[in-house]
Amino acid sequence: MQNRSLAFIKLAQPILTPSNTLIKILKRNLGSTGLGLLVVLITQIILFSLLSPYFLTANNFANIGRAVTIVGIASVGATIVMIAGGFDLSVGSIMAASGMLAAFVVNQGQSTLVGLVAALSLGSLIGILNGFVIAYFRINPLIATLATLSIVRGVAYIISDGGAIVISEKTFLNIGIDDYFGIPLTVWICVSLFLSMGFLMPRTRLGRYVYAIGSNSRAARLAGIRVSRWILLFYVISGATAALAGFITVSRTGTGEPSANIGAELDIITAVILGGTVLTGGRGKLIGTFLALAVLAILSNGLILVGVPSYWQLPVKGCVLMGAIIWGEIRRTSRDTL
Amino acid sequence: MSENSLLRTANLSKNFGSVSVLKSINLDIAPNESLGLIGDNGAGKSTLVKILAGVYLPTGGEIFLNGSPVRFKSPIDARAAGIEIIYQDLALCNDLDAASNIFLGRESMKRIGIGRWLDRKQMMDEARVALAELGADIEPDQLVGSMSGGQRQLVSVARALQFSPRLLLMDEPTAALSSTKITLLLDLVKNLKKKNVAVIFISHRFTDLLSVCDRIIAMRDGCISAEIKPSESKTSEIMERLQFALSGEEK
C-alpha cells in the first residue's frame, strides 16, 4: 500500500511540481493578497460568463476598462501615499478641479497638451499643499486632506459659479474615445502607469523609502532619510495622478464640472485596501491595487448584467471593503503574534 | 591609551526646556577604547549618546573629533564622521528585509541609462557577508518583522558596522537579549577593539560593563559621578565605588 502511494507520488511529481513553482512565482510577485484576488477575479469571470451571455464580450470588457481607468489612475498615487502610512482624501476634489482647469485652458484656445500640463501642475500644487501641511506641521493626513477636499472643491464651485465647462476640442475628446488594438486608450494609459510605477518601486530610492517611511518613519529619519521631503513628494505624486484622472474624466464626459468625481476617493481607498495595502503603512503592492480594481469593476459590471438592481452596488462594495479590512486585520495580528 | 583621544567633549550640556539633563560633561575616548556608561534612569546617559549621534543638538559645550571641533546637526553628519549608534529599540523597519535595513539611507546605487537605480544584488551580497561575519543565521532577504529579538539585534549591529565606523554607540544593547545572546554580543564588542573601533556601551548591568569595558563612567543627575578602570582595582572595590557613585552617598 505504502509502496503504491510512493509510486503514485513519484508519478505525479512532474505534474505537481510545475504548478507548485507557478504558485510560488505568483505568490512572490503578487503577495498572498494578490494571489487571492487573482483567484477571485478568475472565479468572477467564470461565474458571470455562465450567468450572462453579454459578459464575456470584447465590447463589455472595453466598457469595464473605460469605467475603471479613472479611479485606477488616481489609485496609483493613492497606493503610494497609503503604503507610506499616509492618506489622501482630497483626490476626488483634485480630479474635479484639475479637470476643470484643463477644460478651461483648452477652451481658451490652448492645445490639449497645455491643458494636460495645467491639470498636472494644479494637481501637484495641491499635493505640495497636502504634503507640506502633513510633513512639516505634523497634521494627521486624514484631517489635512479632509480640509483640502473641501477647500479644493469649494474653490472649484466658486470659480465656475457651479457651471460646467463644455469642451469641443477634438484631440481632447478623442483621448476618452480612441481605441488601439481594440483596447481603449485610457486603459493603455492606466496600465502603463501601473507598469512603470510597479517597475520603479523595487528599483529606486523612492520605492524603498515609501516602504521604509510607512513601516517606521522614526527609524527612517534616524537612518538619515529626509522623511518630510519624501512625504511631500508622495502627496505630489498622488495629486498628479489624481489630476491625470481628472483630465481623462473631462475627455470622456466632454465637460469639466465642479461636481465631477464626488466620492471617487472612497472607490480609490476601497481598491487600495482591498489590494492589500495596510492602513498603518509599510505593506502593500501596486499590483494588489490593480487586481482589486479589476475585481471591483467586474463585480459592479457583472451585477448589472445579471440584473441586480443598481442600488445594491453600494452595499456590496461596502461589504467587500469591510471584509477586506477584517481579513487584513486577522492576517496582521496572526503574523505579529508569531 | 587615552593620550590621543578620538573623541572629546568639553563642558557639554543639554537642557530640555527648563530641565537641565546634562551638566558640563567632559569625556574623552581613545581610538580603540571601550567605555561603559552606567547610571539610573534619567541620569543623562541616553541624552549624551544621542548628542554624539547627532540626534540632539547640545545646548552648550563642544565636541572634538581627532582634536578638531565638530557640530552634528543630524544623524547624517555623525554617520559621515564615522559615529554609528545602535538604539535601544533598534530603530529597524519591520516591513523591510535585513539587507534593506542594513543599507537604509545609504543604498548602493548604480547608473544605467538615465538615472540611478538601487544596486540590489550588491547590497544583498554585502549584507550576506556582514551577517555571516557576525555569526548570524539570517538570510539578507528575510523580513525583519519575522525575526527574533536576537536576530533583530544582529541586523542593527550589522547596519552599524557596515560602513566601518570609528566609534560605535550602543544604548542598552543587552536589554532585550537572552543570556546566551548577551555573551555573543559582549564577545562582539571585544572583537571591535581589535578592529580599532571605539565603543561607548550603556548598560545597567555591572557584569556586562566589567567584562568588556576598559573604563566605566557612572552618571548621576546629568553629571559624571565616578570614573573607574576595572583593570586597576578589585571587582568588589569597583562595585562598592559604583554603588556610591550611583546612589549619591558620599564616602
Chai-1 contact restraints between the chains, C-beta under 6 A:
chainA,res_idxA,chainB,res_idxB,connection_type,confidence,min_distance_angstrom,max_distance_angstrom,comment,restraint_id
A,R203,B,W117,contact,1.0,0.0,6.0,A-B,restraint_1
A,R203,B,L118,contact,1.0,0.0,6.0,A-B,restraint_2
A,Y211,B,D95,contact,1.0,0.0,6.0,A-B,restraint_3
A,Y211,B,L96,contact,1.0,0.0,6.0,A-B,restraint_4
A,A212,B,C93,contact,1.0,0.0,6.0,A-B,restraint_5
A,A212,B,L96,contact,1.0,0.0,6.0,A-B,restraint_6
A,A212,B,L104,contact,1.0,0.0,6.0,A-B,restraint_7
A,S215,B,C93,contact,1.0,0.0,6.0,A-B,restraint_8
A,S215,B,N94,contact,1.0,0.0,6.0,A-B,restraint_9
A,S215,B,D95,contact,1.0,0.0,6.0,A-B,restraint_10
A,N216,B,C93,contact,1.0,0.0,6.0,A-B,restraint_11
A,A219,B,A91,contact,1.0,0.0,6.0,A-B,restraint_12
A,A219,B,L92,contact,1.0,0.0,6.0,A-B,restraint_13
A,A219,B,C93,contact,1.0,0.0,6.0,A-B,restraint_14
A,L222,B,P75,contact,1.0,0.0,6.0,A-B,restraint_15
A,L222,B,A91,contact,1.0,0.0,6.0,A-B,restraint_16
A,A223,B,L104,contact,1.0,0.0,6.0,A-B,restraint_17
A,A223,B,G105,contact,1.0,0.0,6.0,A-B,restraint_18
A,G224,B,P75,contact,1.0,0.0,6.0,A-B,restraint_19
A,G224,B,I76,contact,1.0,0.0,6.0,A-B,restraint_20
A,G224,B,G105,contact,1.0,0.0,6.0,A-B,restraint_21
A,I225,B,G105,contact,1.0,0.0,6.0,A-B,restraint_22
A,G282,B,D95,contact,1.0,0.0,6.0,A-B,restraint_23
A,R283,B,D95,contact,1.0,0.0,6.0,A-B,restraint_24
